C-alpha cells in the first residue's frame, strides 16, 4: 500500500490553503448567506461569524485514492459472530429494512453541508465591495507594516545570508596585506639564489643561508590562513516601514427631543456598522464623535451611543464644532477628512440655510466625502432640501439617503459607501 504525505509548509493552520480555495469556489453561496444574515441580525452582532449551509448536490470534491484490485475479504475488529473464511448465508425474506414508518413513492431528499465561517471571513464577505470613496494619500506617515529590503553588506549576520564573492574578496585582500612584504623578500631571495648558483665556484655557505631564508619565508606565508572569520561578509537586510495615509472620520448624530428612542437606535446601528467598517478597512484612522441638540459636544464612543441627553435642535452647532476641530487638529494638507451625519430632519427653519452655508463654505471644500442619512418615515423638511443644494454643488463628495426602518440600514450604507469605479 502507498501513502501520500503532504509536507508543504503551511504553518500551524495546515488546512488554510484548502479553506481559502473552498471559500473562493462557493463564494456565491456564502455571499448570499451573509446578506441574509445582515437582514436578520442586529448591527451590534455583525462582528460574529455565521453558519453557512450549502446543498450537498453542489459539492463535488475530487478524491484521490488507490483502487482495490481483485477480491477483498475482511473481518472487522470486534466481530464476535464470524471468523475469517466462513460463508455468510443470504438473509431470508428479501432485504426488507427494519425502519419505522412508510416510504415515500415520490420526491427526493437533499442533504446539506453546513460549516462555520469566522468573524474575519464574515466581515470580508460583508465589506468586500465597500470602500471610503475618493481616498487621497496626502501625507505619508506611520510604521504599522514593514517590508524587508537589501541594505548593503555587514560583517555580522546569519550564515544563510553569507555573501561568498565579498567574503573571498576580503580574504584575498587580507592575505595580500599580511604576506605582501614576505612575498617581496621571497622573490628577491630566489633571484639572489639563482645568481649565487650561477657563479663559479658557487659560495655554498651563502647558498645555504639563502635557502634557509627562503624556507622561512615560505613557511611564514603558508601560516597566513586562506579564510578567517574576519573575512566573512553577509548580506544585510533591514525592515523598511510601509507608508500609510492618515484619515479622520467625523460622526455627527442628532439627539434632540424629536429623535425618538427607535430613531436613535437606528442611528446608533448605522454608526456601529460604520465604525466596524472603518476599523476593518483602515488601521490608521481616527474617529471623532459629535452629539448635538441645541448645542454640540465632542464625546467618546460610549457616550455617543448610550447617553440619554436630549434637547432642541440646532444642526449648525454640530457643523460649527466639526469645522473648529478640523482647523485645530486635522490640517487638510495632512489628513483625509470624511463625515457622516444622522438626523430625523427636524431643525429650526432659520438654521437650515445656515447649515448649507457652513457646508458649502467651510466644510465641503476640505473633506473627501460627506454622507447624510435622514431617519424618518415622514416627508422631507427644510434641512433635506437645503442639503440637496449642497449635493448639486458637490455631486462627487456629498451624498444623502433616507432610512425608514432598521431593514434599510445596510442597503443605505451599501449605497453610500459602495466602491466607485475609476
Buried (B, 14 or more C-beta within 10 A) or exposed (E): EEEEEEEEEEEEEEEEEEBEEBBEBBEEBBBEBBEEBBEEEEBEEBBEBBEBEBEEEEBEEEEEEEEEEEEEEEEEEEEEEEEEEEEEEEEEEEEEEEEEEEEEEEEEEEEEBEEEBEEEBBBBBBBEEBBBBEBEEBBEEBEEEEEEEEEEBBEEBEEEEEBEEBBBEBBEEBBEEBBEEBBEBBEEBEEBBEEBEEEEEEEEEEBEBBEEBBEBBBEBBEEBEEBEEEBBBBBBBEEEEEEBBBBBBBBBBBBBEBBEEEBBBBBBBBBBBBBBBBEBBBEEBBBBBBBBBEEBBBBEEEBBBEEEEEEEBBBBBBBBBBBEBBEEEBEBEEBBBBBBBBBBBBBBEEBBBBBBEBBBEBBBEBBBBBBBBBBBEEEBBBBBEBBBEBBEEBEEBBBBBBBEEBEBBBEBBBEBBEEEEE
